[in-house]
Every structure is written in C-alpha cells, then in structure tokens.
C-alpha cells in the first residue's frame, strides 16, 4: 500500500506541536491567510496537510540556509517568516 503525503491531514493540536506554536496562533494564521487550514468533512474542525507544514519548514530553511534542529528555532523562524509576508 502506498500512502501519499499530500493526502495526509493532521489535527490543529498535532500541527501546533510540530511547528512549536499554539493552536490559537494557527487559527490566527488561518484567518489571516498565512497558513490555510482545511475543514474536516464530518465535524468542520480545522485540519492541516502535512505537505503544507513541510512547505513552510522548507521555505524557512531555504531562507536561513541551514537545517532547523530545535522546536524553539522553528517557532522563531516561522513567526518571522509569516510576519515578513505582511
């Protein structure tokens, strides 16, 4: 069985842990169009594509020219990246 990462979704709680930000921050980013959430068809909860999170992390890594190793670094760089887009 082949699983395509593009089709995998995670909850807002899981995404917040991966990115090192609060669920409220992710809701704000969604409302501001910075990181769009999808809606679960059964309960309308926010869910995030793993591929979208990977893209954000790759963009940040490319901008810094180095690998990101800690959650704290990821959080700082994500916030900076999204603020720079304003």
Secondary structure as the mmCIF struct_conf table of DSSP 4:
data_model
#
loop_
_struct_conf.conf_type_id
_struct_conf.id
_struct_conf.beg_label_comp_id
_struct_conf.beg_label_asym_id
_struct_conf.beg_label_seq_id
_struct_conf.end_label_comp_id
_struct_conf.end_label_asym_id
_struct_conf.end_label_seq_id
HELX_RH_3T_P HELX_RH_3T_P1 UNK A 5 UNK A 7
STRN STRN1 UNK A 9 UNK A 11
HELX_RH_AL_P HELX_RH_AL_P1 UNK A 12 UNK A 19
TURN_TY1_P TURN_TY1_P1 UNK A 20 UNK A 20
BEND BEND1 UNK A 21 UNK A 21
HELX_RH_AL_P HELX_RH_AL_P2 UNK A 23 UNK A 31
TURN_TY1_P TURN_TY1_P2 UNK A 32 UNK A 33
BEND BEND2 UNK A 34 UNK A 35
HELX_LH_PP_P HELX_LH_PP_P1 UNK A 36 UNK A 37
STRN STRN2 UNK A 38 UNK A 39
TURN_TY1_P TURN_TY1_P3 UNK A 41 UNK A 43
STRN STRN3 UNK A 46 UNK A 49
HELX_RH_AL_P HELX_RH_AL_P3 UNK A 50 UNK A 64
TURN_TY1_P TURN_TY1_P4 UNK A 65 UNK A 65
BEND BEND3 UNK A 66 UNK A 66
BEND BEND4 UNK A 70 UNK A 70
HELX_RH_AL_P HELX_RH_AL_P4 UNK A 71 UNK A 84
TURN_TY1_P TURN_TY1_P5 UNK A 85 UNK A 85
#
